[in-house]
Amino acid sequence: MTVSFPRRQLVGIGAVVASVAAFAGKTALAASTNPTQAVQWDDNAAEEVKQLMHRMHHAWNRGDLEFMKRFIAEEGFVGTFDLTGDEQPIALNSRQELLAFIGKLVADASTSGTQTETSPRRSHQVLATSTLAICTQESELIERQADGSRYVLPHRGTSVLAKTADGWKFVHWHVSLSGPGKRYDASGREIT
């Protein structure tokens, strides 16, 4: 079966494709020299993003809100989902909502006497072009109590970063529980 379109419909289809391409991003990627590969992955860009992910973990562990603010995109941020301090899902629809949420988590941790730490369980998985990166990570949120006991919660996160004139910036992230939490007493024995 052959499908043919009148010329006016082809122009309309071309305009729709061009509009979608323009909407999808401000920067178009150069066409691949290999026609079987649509995306040009960049190992150097992926390594830059991995390093930023590690730095973000350290900033989170220090409660360094200013560092986190610098690396969350001001323009083009896409709403996200995260978990509250009591592990309930929350939708955050703007950069401002995300920063307020992070600020509250940092403040709550400093007043509760509980020390929290994010510890990656395995290296980050990152695919990146020269301007866009998609990452997954598995980590544990460790809550350390004053009595030496701890609560370990496994998490899985997904992030999207864009390369800007100021370097890589997070435009989206999502965090969810990836399994049941475990409690340990001060000697390291699991509490059931």
C-alpha positions in Angstrom: 0.0 0.0 0.0 1.3 3.4 -1.0 0.5 6.5 1.1 0.8 9.8 -0.6 0.1 13.3 0.9 -0.8 16.4 -1.0 2.0 19.0 -1.0 0.1 21.2 1.5 0.0 18.4 4.0 3.7 17.7 3.6 4.5 21.3 4.3 2.2 21.1 7.4 3.9 17.9 8.6 7.3 19.5 8.0 6.2 22.5 10.1 5.0 20.2 12.9 8.3 18.2 12.9 10.3 21.5 13.0 8.1 22.8 15.8 8.6 19.7 17.9 12.3 19.8 17.2 12.5 23.4 18.3 10.4 22.7 21.4 12.5 19.7 22.4 15.6 21.9 23.0 17.3 25.1 22.1 20.4 23.3 20.8 20.2 20.8 17.9 22.8 18.0 17.9 24.9 17.5 14.8 23.9 14.6 12.6 25.8 11.4 13.2 28.3 10.3 10.6 27.1 6.8 11.3 23.5 6.7 10.0 22.7 3.7 12.2 23.4 5.7 15.4 21.1 8.6 16.1 22.8 9.8 19.3 26.5 10.6 19.7 27.4 9.5 23.3 30.3 11.4 24.8 32.4 9.5 27.4 34.2 12.7 28.6 30.8 14.5 29.2 29.6 11.4 31.1 32.7 11.5 33.3 32.1 15.2 34.0 28.6 14.4 35.1 29.7 11.5 37.3 32.1 13.8 39.1 29.3 16.3 39.7 27.0 13.6 41.0 29.7 12.6 43.5 30.2 16.3 44.5 26.4 16.6 44.9 26.4 13.6 47.3 29.1 15.2 49.4 27.2 18.5 49.4 24.1 16.7 50.5 26.0 15.0 53.3 27.3 18.3 54.5 23.9 20.0 54.2 25.5 22.5 51.7 22.4 24.1 50.3 24.4 26.8 48.5 26.3 24.2 46.5 23.1 22.4 45.6 21.5 25.7 44.4 24.4 26.4 42.1 23.8 23.1 40.2 20.1 23.1 39.8 19.0 24.8 36.5 17.3 28.1 36.8 15.9 27.9 33.3 14.2 24.8 31.9 13.7 22.9 35.2 11.2 20.1 34.8 9.0 19.2 37.8 10.2 16.3 39.9 9.3 13.7 42.6 11.2 13.1 45.7 10.7 11.6 49.2 10.0 13.6 52.4 11.9 13.0 55.6 9.3 10.3 56.6 9.6 8.7 53.1 6.4 9.9 51.6 6.3 10.9 47.9 6.1 14.6 47.1 5.7 16.4 43.8 7.8 19.4 43.3 6.7 21.5 40.4 9.4 24.2 40.2 13.0 24.9 41.1 11.7 27.1 43.9 9.6 24.3 45.4 12.6 21.9 45.1 15.0 24.3 46.8 12.5 25.0 49.6 12.0 21.3 50.1 15.8 20.7 50.2 16.2 23.6 52.7 13.5 22.1 55.0 15.2 18.6 54.9 18.6 20.2 55.7 17.0 22.2 58.6 15.1 19.3 59.9 18.2 17.1 59.9 20.2 19.7 61.8 17.5 20.1 64.6 16.6 16.5 65.0 20.0 15.3 66.2 19.9 12.6 63.5 22.8 12.7 61.1 22.0 11.6 57.6 24.3 10.4 54.9 23.8 9.4 51.3 26.1 6.6 50.3 26.2 5.3 46.7 25.9 1.5 46.6 27.4 1.3 43.1 28.8 3.7 40.6 26.5 6.0 38.8 25.3 5.0 35.3 25.5 8.0 33.0 24.8 8.4 29.3 25.7 11.8 28.0 26.0 13.8 24.8 27.9 17.0 24.8 24.9 18.9 26.1 22.5 16.4 27.8 23.0 13.6 30.3 20.7 11.0 31.8 21.8 9.3 35.0 20.7 6.5 37.3 22.1 5.7 40.7 21.4 3.4 43.6 22.3 4.7 47.0 21.5 4.2 50.7 20.2 7.0 52.9 21.7 6.3 56.3 20.2 7.9 59.4 22.6 7.7 62.3 21.0 8.2 65.8 22.8 9.7 68.9 22.7 6.2 70.5 24.8 4.7 67.7 21.9 2.9 66.0 21.2 3.5 62.3 18.4 3.1 59.8 19.4 2.3 56.2 17.0 3.1 53.4 17.8 2.0 49.8 17.0 4.5 47.1 17.1 4.7 43.4 17.4 8.0 41.6 17.2 9.2 38.1 18.6 12.6 36.9 18.7 14.6 33.8 21.4 17.3 33.4 21.9 20.0 30.7 25.3 21.6 29.8 25.0 25.4 30.1 27.5 28.2 29.8 28.1 27.7 33.6 28.6 23.9 33.3 26.3 21.0 34.0 23.0 21.7 35.8 20.3 19.4 37.0 17.0 20.0 35.1 15.2 17.0 36.7 15.6 14.3 39.3 13.4 11.7 40.8 14.1 9.6 43.9 12.2 6.6 45.2 12.6 3.8 47.6 14.1 0.7 46.0 13.5 -1.8 48.9 12.7 -2.1 52.6 14.7 -0.1 55.1 16.8 -2.0 57.7 17.5 -0.9 61.3 20.8 -1.7 63.1 21.7 -1.3 66.8 24.9 0.4 67.9 26.8 -2.9 67.6 25.8 -3.2 63.9 23.3 -6.1 64.5 20.2 -5.9 62.4 17.0 -5.2 64.4 14.0 -7.0 63.1 
